[in-house]
Amino acid sequence: MERVAANEEKRQYEEKQRDAAADALVQAARNAKVFSTVAVMKELDGCTLRASSSLDDAKCFAAVQEFH
């Protein structure tokens, strides 16, 4: 009985590790997309990337993200 319970705990632990790794991979892909989009925005005229929130920057970000 103890061995069965230990195997089940191990299986659940490994499943959680796989899920966490998959989540981390998805988040890394999202971060890479944002960073590459910002890099493209820095090279465009009209995309100022000011510290303050700007509707023009938001539109520029959305446009670059859509086509990048």
mmCIF file of the C-alpha atoms, coordinates in Angstrom:
data_MODEL
# 
_entry.id   MODEL 
# 
loop_
_atom_site.group_PDB 
_atom_site.id 
_atom_site.type_symbol 
_atom_site.label_atom_id 
_atom_site.label_alt_id 
_atom_site.label_comp_id 
_atom_site.label_asym_id 
_atom_site.label_entity_id 
_atom_site.label_seq_id 
_atom_site.pdbx_PDB_ins_code 
_atom_site.Cartn_x 
_atom_site.Cartn_y 
_atom_site.Cartn_z 
_atom_site.occupancy 
_atom_site.B_iso_or_equiv 
_atom_site.pdbx_formal_charge 
_atom_site.auth_seq_id 
_atom_site.auth_comp_id 
_atom_site.auth_asym_id 
_atom_site.auth_atom_id 
_atom_site.pdbx_PDB_model_num 
ATOM 1  C CA . MET A 1 1  ? 0.000  0.000  0.000   1.00 0.00 ? 1  MET A CA 1 
ATOM 2  C CA . GLU A 1 2  ? 2.754  2.446  0.916   1.00 0.00 ? 2  GLU A CA 1 
ATOM 3  C CA . ARG A 1 3  ? 4.524  1.754  -2.340  1.00 0.00 ? 3  ARG A CA 1 
ATOM 4  C CA . VAL A 1 4  ? 1.367  2.434  -4.360  1.00 0.00 ? 4  VAL A CA 1 
ATOM 5  C CA . ALA A 1 5  ? 0.825  5.699  -2.476  1.00 0.00 ? 5  ALA A CA 1 
ATOM 6  C CA . ALA A 1 6  ? 4.467  6.720  -3.006  1.00 0.00 ? 6  ALA A CA 1 
ATOM 7  C CA . ASN A 1 7  ? 4.213  5.998  -6.738  1.00 0.00 ? 7  ASN A CA 1 
ATOM 8  C CA . GLU A 1 8  ? 1.038  8.077  -6.982  1.00 0.00 ? 8  GLU A CA 1 
ATOM 9  C CA . GLU A 1 9  ? 2.703  10.978 -5.169  1.00 0.00 ? 9  GLU A CA 1 
ATOM 10 C CA . LYS A 1 10 ? 5.680  10.736 -7.499  1.00 0.00 ? 10 LYS A CA 1 
ATOM 11 C CA . ARG A 1 11 ? 3.402  10.711 -10.546 1.00 0.00 ? 11 ARG A CA 1 
ATOM 12 C CA . GLN A 1 12 ? 1.528  13.791 -9.313  1.00 0.00 ? 12 GLN A CA 1 
ATOM 13 C CA . TYR A 1 13 ? 4.801  15.584 -8.560  1.00 0.00 ? 13 TYR A CA 1 
ATOM 14 C CA . GLU A 1 14 ? 6.177  14.829 -12.030 1.00 0.00 ? 14 GLU A CA 1 
ATOM 15 C CA . GLU A 1 15 ? 2.922  15.957 -13.636 1.00 0.00 ? 15 GLU A CA 1 
ATOM 16 C CA . LYS A 1 16 ? 3.108  19.272 -11.767 1.00 0.00 ? 16 LYS A CA 1 
ATOM 17 C CA . GLN A 1 17 ? 6.709  19.700 -12.931 1.00 0.00 ? 17 GLN A CA 1 
ATOM 18 C CA . ARG A 1 18 ? 5.694  19.091 -16.566 1.00 0.00 ? 18 ARG A CA 1 
ATOM 19 C CA . ASP A 1 19 ? 2.820  21.563 -16.265 1.00 0.00 ? 19 ASP A CA 1 
ATOM 20 C CA . ALA A 1 20 ? 5.096  24.189 -14.727 1.00 0.00 ? 20 ALA A CA 1 
ATOM 21 C CA . ALA A 1 21 ? 7.678  23.693 -17.475 1.00 0.00 ? 21 ALA A CA 1 
ATOM 22 C CA . ALA A 1 22 ? 5.006  24.047 -20.154 1.00 0.00 ? 22 ALA A CA 1 
ATOM 23 C CA . ASP A 1 23 ? 3.681  27.239 -18.528 1.00 0.00 ? 23 ASP A CA 1 
ATOM 24 C CA . ALA A 1 24 ? 7.204  28.661 -18.344 1.00 0.00 ? 24 ALA A CA 1 
ATOM 25 C CA . LEU A 1 25 ? 7.753  27.920 -22.027 1.00 0.00 ? 25 LEU A CA 1 
ATOM 26 C CA . VAL A 1 26 ? 4.521  29.676 -22.996 1.00 0.00 ? 26 VAL A CA 1 
ATOM 27 C CA . GLN A 1 27 ? 5.448  32.704 -20.884 1.00 0.00 ? 27 GLN A CA 1 
ATOM 28 C CA . ALA A 1 28 ? 8.939  32.816 -22.399 1.00 0.00 ? 28 ALA A CA 1 
ATOM 29 C CA . ALA A 1 29 ? 7.418  32.810 -25.877 1.00 0.00 ? 29 ALA A CA 1 
ATOM 30 C CA . ARG A 1 30 ? 5.090  35.683 -24.921 1.00 0.00 ? 30 ARG A CA 1 
ATOM 31 C CA . ASN A 1 31 ? 7.999  37.654 -23.481 1.00 0.00 ? 31 ASN A CA 1 
ATOM 32 C CA . ALA A 1 32 ? 10.079 37.076 -26.608 1.00 0.00 ? 32 ALA A CA 1 
ATOM 33 C CA . LYS A 1 33 ? 7.201  38.353 -28.768 1.00 0.00 ? 33 LYS A CA 1 
ATOM 34 C CA . VAL A 1 34 ? 6.841  41.506 -26.678 1.00 0.00 ? 34 VAL A CA 1 
ATOM 35 C CA . PHE A 1 35 ? 10.585 42.202 -26.623 1.00 0.00 ? 35 PHE A CA 1 
ATOM 36 C CA . SER A 1 36 ? 10.912 41.719 -30.378 1.00 0.00 ? 36 SER A CA 1 
ATOM 37 C CA . THR A 1 37 ? 7.877  43.934 -30.963 1.00 0.00 ? 37 THR A CA 1 
ATOM 38 C CA . VAL A 1 38 ? 9.358  46.682 -28.815 1.00 0.00 ? 38 VAL A CA 1 
ATOM 39 C CA . ALA A 1 39 ? 12.660 46.368 -30.679 1.00 0.00 ? 39 ALA A CA 1 
ATOM 40 C CA . VAL A 1 40 ? 10.870 46.905 -33.992 1.00 0.00 ? 40 VAL A CA 1 
ATOM 41 C CA . MET A 1 41 ? 8.915  49.827 -32.525 1.00 0.00 ? 41 MET A CA 1 
ATOM 42 C CA . LYS A 1 42 ? 12.152 51.538 -31.482 1.00 0.00 ? 42 LYS A CA 1 
ATOM 43 C CA . GLU A 1 43 ? 13.221 51.629 -35.116 1.00 0.00 ? 43 GLU A CA 1 
ATOM 44 C CA . LEU A 1 44 ? 9.978  53.133 -36.452 1.00 0.00 ? 44 LEU A CA 1 
ATOM 45 C CA . ASP A 1 45 ? 9.194  56.815 -36.772 1.00 0.00 ? 45 ASP A CA 1 
ATOM 46 C CA . GLY A 1 46 ? 6.189  57.784 -34.682 1.00 0.00 ? 46 GLY A CA 1 
ATOM 47 C CA . CYS A 1 47 ? 6.711  55.092 -32.049 1.00 0.00 ? 47 CYS A CA 1 
ATOM 48 C CA . THR A 1 48 ? 8.258  57.109 -29.245 1.00 0.00 ? 48 THR A CA 1 
ATOM 49 C CA . LEU A 1 49 ? 8.105  54.522 -26.421 1.00 0.00 ? 49 LEU A CA 1 
ATOM 50 C CA . ARG A 1 50 ? 7.830  57.270 -23.828 1.00 0.00 ? 50 ARG A CA 1 
ATOM 51 C CA . ALA A 1 51 ? 7.588  56.332 -20.169 1.00 0.00 ? 51 ALA A CA 1 
ATOM 52 C CA . SER A 1 52 ? 4.060  57.781 -20.010 1.00 0.00 ? 52 SER A CA 1 
ATOM 53 C CA . SER A 1 53 ? 1.179  55.868 -21.496 1.00 0.00 ? 53 SER A CA 1 
ATOM 54 C CA . SER A 1 54 ? 0.298  57.052 -24.971 1.00 0.00 ? 54 SER A CA 1 
ATOM 55 C CA . LEU A 1 55 ? -2.575 56.054 -27.212 1.00 0.00 ? 55 LEU A CA 1 
ATOM 56 C CA . ASP A 1 56 ? -0.312 56.473 -30.247 1.00 0.00 ? 56 ASP A CA 1 
ATOM 57 C CA . ASP A 1 57 ? 2.239  54.100 -28.717 1.00 0.00 ? 57 ASP A CA 1 
ATOM 58 C CA . ALA A 1 58 ? -0.518 51.606 -27.948 1.00 0.00 ? 58 ALA A CA 1 
ATOM 59 C CA . LYS A 1 59 ? -1.730 51.740 -31.546 1.00 0.00 ? 59 LYS A CA 1 
ATOM 60 C CA . CYS A 1 60 ? 1.836  51.422 -32.814 1.00 0.00 ? 60 CYS A CA 1 
ATOM 61 C CA . PHE A 1 61 ? 2.485  48.456 -30.528 1.00 0.00 ? 61 PHE A CA 1 
ATOM 62 C CA . ALA A 1 62 ? -0.689 46.720 -31.686 1.00 0.00 ? 62 ALA A CA 1 
ATOM 63 C CA . ALA A 1 63 ? 0.120  47.324 -35.351 1.00 0.00 ? 63 ALA A CA 1 
ATOM 64 C CA . VAL A 1 64 ? 3.692  46.088 -35.033 1.00 0.00 ? 64 VAL A CA 1 
ATOM 65 C CA . GLN A 1 65 ? 2.620  43.062 -33.017 1.00 0.00 ? 65 GLN A CA 1 
ATOM 66 C CA . GLU A 1 66 ? 0.003  42.150 -35.616 1.00 0.00 ? 66 GLU A CA 1 
ATOM 67 C CA . PHE A 1 67 ? 2.426  42.197 -38.538 1.00 0.00 ? 67 PHE A CA 1 
ATOM 68 C CA . HIS A 1 68 ? 5.641  41.168 -36.773 1.00 0.00 ? 68 HIS A CA 1 
# 
